[in-house]
Amino acid sequence: MLEVSRIRSHKEEIVHALSKRNLDAQEILERILKIDAEWRSSKQSLDGVLEESNALAKKIGALFKEGKHEEGNQLKERTAELKEQEAQLKGLSEEKEADLHQLLLMLPNTPCREVKQGKDLNDNEVVFLKEPSTTFSFHAQPHWDLCKEKGIIDFELGVKVSGAGFPFYRGKGAKLQRALISFFLDEAADAGYEEYQAPLLVNEASGFGTGQLPDKEGQMYHDAADNLFLIPTAEVPLTNIFRDELIPTPDFSFKLCGYTPCFRREAGSYGKDVRGLNRLHQFDKVEIVRIEHPDNTAKALDEMVDHVKALLEKLNLPYRILRLCGGDMGFASAMTYDFEVYSAAQEKWLEVSSVSRFDTFQANRLRLRFKDEAKKTRLCHTLNGSALALPRIMAALLENNQNQEGNISIPPVLHKYTGFDTI
């Protein structure tokens, strides 16, 4: 959520930044400033009434002590008037504050300077490319056929038990999935990330804190009885560890990671792009999260991008990195890099990670602050990224490493985790 103080002092700068998202924010920002002025005015009047009431109460008490009951009773009439004014001003202040909050919720984060204006994914910039080198002299099978032939992932059984998008992993498929999770977690630990095992259900405040609510409410599975939400990513519980926290010093950098299943309704998804592992309602992912001093955000983002690059290099997968344009970025993001791996059998790029910085947008919702060198309270910066999401990594590994005999080679870096080198 954008800070009102920033809107007051940098309105035109914010209008320009949000234009990269193809959003004309001039009118809503002016409404925000108008309501903010009205709220501050009502709050100032309320503070004045409360101050007068307190002073009057002390004066009345003193008069009664002195035996001046008539004068004291006369002042009590003024006290009644002030009580009525207080109730009116308090109601007006709360109403204006609620209106202001609702307007602020409508505004997405402002893109960073490096982010280009664009409409959709077709306007994203490719900033790094490791060219696909795999060519097949035979008809390469897509992963869903390989999985069926080898008996390692059962999509039909998943439909029977749960529905589309909930596959069963079996035998070497289950072991390969577990191997990838262990590999990603070990690599994160080596990079200095502390591992957490997080809850899979979160409350409404947590969903609001990281920006999933109310923006993505329709995409989350909801338990109405307890008003809890199944997590769409470990970002939500991990970042909310710091909700309502005040970090006492400016010398901080928190690096967290966690493996969780992730749950997404993906309402409206259909067709060939969702076949097999391409899009699931339940999938596994290792997430990395960072809480940083604002001065360290750019460096932290670069380190996270390099970390994900290293994972894909070790898996020997062709991949590319895209810097998303304003029109394709998530609501809460200030800048996002998407990683895509190449699927040789499908002959298409598959997204496997988003690495994003959110600057103060999430921290403002979370009330996540720190004390700087001057002991002034400021908002922290948050970042997160997939390192990595498993379904499309699995799809690319199976498809790219198949041979004419129908066998699938396992990347050497995973052998110590799988206990086998071939499926």
Secondary structure, 3 states (H helix, E strand, C coil): CCCHHHHHHCHHHHHHHHHCCCCCCHHHHHHHHHHHHHHHHHHHHHHHHHHHHHHHHHHHHHHHHCCCHHHHHHHHHHHHHHHHHHHHHHHHHHHHHHHHHHHHHCCCCCCCCCCCCCCCHHHCEEEEEECCCCCCCCCCCCHHHHHHHHCCEEHHHHHHHCCCCCCEECHHHHHHHHHHHHHHHHHHHHCCCEEECCCCEEEHHHHHHCCCCCCCHHHCCEECCCCEEECCCCHHHHHHCCCCCEECCCCCEEEEEEEEEEECCCCCCCCHHHCCCCCCCEEEEEEEEEEECHHHHHHHHHHHHHHHHHHHHHCCCCEEEEECCHHHCCCCCCEEEEEEEEECCCCEEEEEEEEEEEECHHHHHHCCEEECCCCCEEECEEEEEEEEEHHHHHHHHHHHCECCCCCEECCHHHHHHHCCCEC
